[in-house]
Amino acid sequence: MKSYLPLIIGMGLVTYIPRVLPLLFLTNKELSPKLKQFLQFIPYTSLSILIVRGILNATPDMLFPTLIGIGVAGIFAYFKSSLVLSVLAAIFSSYIAMNIF
């Protein structure tokens, strides 16, 4: 392949189209309360999947920082803080645990 530009444009379109289509078609529509409730759980479900995958792939020397990060993320999520704050707190606490222990 001589040029990567068509590949980059194609990957951008494949990523962009699934995000923009719901935005265009659902902008002025009212969603049902059950669907709204379902959509509110998606960020927490995604975080849980990432955490479980991290636990399963953790090496033995990274087990303690992993458990510290999970505990901190769980505490922040339990008290209904934002998802970004939960992730950042978990990353920071894991970083501290790796450098102290």
Residue, then its C-alpha position, 0 to 999 in steps of 0.5 A: m500500500k503506497s498511501y495510508l490516507p485511504l485507510i485512515i479515512g476509511m477507519g475514521l468513517v467507520t468510527y464516525i458513522p455509528r456515532v453520528l447516525p443516532l445523534l441525527f435520528l434521535t435528536n428530537k425524539e423522546l425516549s421511553p423511561k425504560l430505555k433512558q434507564f438502560l442507557q444510564f447503566i452503560p458507562y458503569t457496565s463498560l467500566s466493570i468490563l474494563i476492571v474485570r479484564g484488568i483483574l484477569n490479565a494482571t500479572p502477579d507483581m501487579l496484583f496489589p496495585t490492581l486490587i487497590g485501584i478496584g477498591v478505590a473505583g468501587i468506593f467512588a462509584y458507590f458514592k455516585s461520583s462521576l465515572v471519570l472521577s472514579v477512573l482517575a482516582a483508581i489510576f492515581s491510587s494504583y500508581i501510588a501503590m506501584n511506587i510505594f510497594 
